[in-house]
């Protein structure tokens, strides 16, 4: 008999089933009422294609740019319809499949419909995070195993004074061990009694001291090299605020003012991964009204896509951040190619009510030809408003 899932994962399954059934119902209606039409500018197919097929849904999403910043092909569509959590937890992909289905069926799909579906995905992500936490805490909730009984001996008086026999008595040990105070240390010797070491003892002490110095010097370098192997290259942060009128570093601008698309599916400006983020792009940056209810920083994102990075090149990223209350936001500059999303910079950025221009330098860990992105992770801290102004990414080696 198959093992029953934990109660908290049953809630995850129910939420995932609700989203899957909603999207599949829209796809079924599109397949029944819709008609296949090739993308604009493409020749008609040689063979007749079925409406609302996986390929047709992917074509509509791509040609109408329904998933900005996310590559949604027929395999991703199939996994969303199949209810795979990895893709069902992406609100951009889920909303795109539903929007494409309504487009094929000729049924309106407004922003309210998209927001309801995005909220359902956000609830699913919250339940998944809570289930993982429950799995982690589950061993702590199990009862403490009872230790074996302790066997002690006790003298028994049998009425004779010449002999005192003993009997064995089993006494259960307590569930929690009792802390016993250790005996007091012996008194220190008088000051006149000094430790006298011979030559061999001095040699051993010198060898131990030299080994400690060697570990202290080489240890950080070994740790640093090991950290670079896991995909987060070393970088240097500037904790102090820079002067607002400071000149920009020399080099090639990899990301400046918005307005230049980098590809067919890349938006020309900042965009949010969920519609619940009140994002207002500005000519020099953005303002985000972050809602409450998220659990992790990565739950709510504001992203600028289409960035080109070159392996081994040094970069500097400057921006000014302001918040309506003090908090920390997460900055991540990475390649957006799944499933690794290799980062070149990961930083926690302090934000306060006073404008502060920050500067971070790093070395690109992978080459991203228009597949890099600058991401601000804003979730997990309740409701607040943050403004990022004049972000500039410069390749100082170019």
ZINOR-V890141 format. One record per backbone hydrogen bond with DSSP energy under -1.0 kcal/mol. CO is the residue of the C=O (numbers start at 0). NH is the residue of the N-H. If there is no record, write none. Layout:
co=CO nh=NH
co=CO nh=NH
This chain:
co=5 nh=9
co=6 nh=10
co=7 nh=11
co=8 nh=12
co=9 nh=13
co=10 nh=14
co=11 nh=15
co=12 nh=16
co=13 nh=17
co=14 nh=18
co=15 nh=19
co=16 nh=20
co=17 nh=21
co=18 nh=22
co=19 nh=23
co=20 nh=24
co=21 nh=25
co=22 nh=26
co=23 nh=27
co=24 nh=28
co=25 nh=29
co=26 nh=30
co=27 nh=31
co=28 nh=32
co=29 nh=33
co=38 nh=41
co=49 nh=52
co=52 nh=56
co=53 nh=57
co=54 nh=58
co=55 nh=59
co=56 nh=60
co=57 nh=61
co=58 nh=62
co=59 nh=63
co=60 nh=65
co=66 nh=69
co=72 nh=76
co=73 nh=77
co=74 nh=78
co=75 nh=79
co=76 nh=80
co=77 nh=81
co=78 nh=83
co=79 nh=82
co=83 nh=87
co=84 nh=88
co=86 nh=89
co=89 nh=93
co=90 nh=94
co=91 nh=95
co=92 nh=96
co=93 nh=97
co=94 nh=98
co=95 nh=99
co=96 nh=100
co=97 nh=101
co=98 nh=102
co=99 nh=103
co=100 nh=104
co=101 nh=106
co=109 nh=113
co=110 nh=114
co=111 nh=115
co=112 nh=116
co=113 nh=117
co=114 nh=118
co=115 nh=119
co=116 nh=120
co=117 nh=121
co=118 nh=122
co=119 nh=123
co=120 nh=124
co=121 nh=125
co=122 nh=126
co=123 nh=127
co=124 nh=128
co=125 nh=129
co=126 nh=130
co=127 nh=131
co=128 nh=132
co=129 nh=133
co=130 nh=134
co=131 nh=135
co=132 nh=136
co=133 nh=137
co=137 nh=140
co=149 nh=170
co=151 nh=168
co=153 nh=166
co=164 nh=155
co=166 nh=153
co=168 nh=151
co=170 nh=149
co=189 nh=192
co=191 nh=193
co=197 nh=201
co=198 nh=202
co=199 nh=203
co=200 nh=204
co=201 nh=205
co=202 nh=206
co=203 nh=207
co=204 nh=208
co=205 nh=209
co=206 nh=210
co=207 nh=211
co=208 nh=212
co=209 nh=213
co=210 nh=214
co=211 nh=215
co=212 nh=216
co=213 nh=217
co=214 nh=218
co=217 nh=221
co=218 nh=222
co=219 nh=223
co=220 nh=224
co=221 nh=225
co=222 nh=226
co=223 nh=227
co=226 nh=229
co=235 nh=360
co=242 nh=245
co=251 nh=394
co=254 nh=392
co=264 nh=68
co=267 nh=258
co=270 nh=302
co=273 nh=276
co=276 nh=278
co=277 nh=288
co=279 nh=286
co=283 nh=389
co=284 nh=281
co=285 nh=387
co=286 nh=279
co=287 nh=385
co=288 nh=277
co=289 nh=383
co=295 nh=298
co=296 nh=299
co=296 nh=378
co=299 nh=377
co=300 nh=272
co=301 nh=375
co=302 nh=270
co=303 nh=373
co=306 nh=371
co=308 nh=367
co=309 nh=312
co=312 nh=363
co=313 nh=395
co=314 nh=361
co=315 nh=393
co=316 nh=359
co=317 nh=391
co=318 nh=357
co=319 nh=388
co=320 nh=355
co=321 nh=386
co=326 nh=350
co=328 nh=348
co=329 nh=376
co=330 nh=346
co=331 nh=374
co=332 nh=343
co=332 nh=344
co=333 nh=372
co=336 nh=340
co=341 nh=334
co=344 nh=332
co=346 nh=330
co=348 nh=328
co=350 nh=326
co=351 nh=322
co=355 nh=320
co=356 nh=241
co=357 nh=318
co=358 nh=237
co=359 nh=316
co=360 nh=235
co=361 nh=314
co=363 nh=311
co=367 nh=308
co=367 nh=369
co=370 nh=335
co=371 nh=306
co=372 nh=333
co=373 nh=303
co=374 nh=331
co=375 nh=301
co=376 nh=329
co=383 nh=289
co=384 nh=323
co=385 nh=287
co=386 nh=321
co=387 nh=285
co=388 nh=319
co=391 nh=317
co=392 nh=253
co=392 nh=254
co=393 nh=315
co=394 nh=251
co=394 nh=397
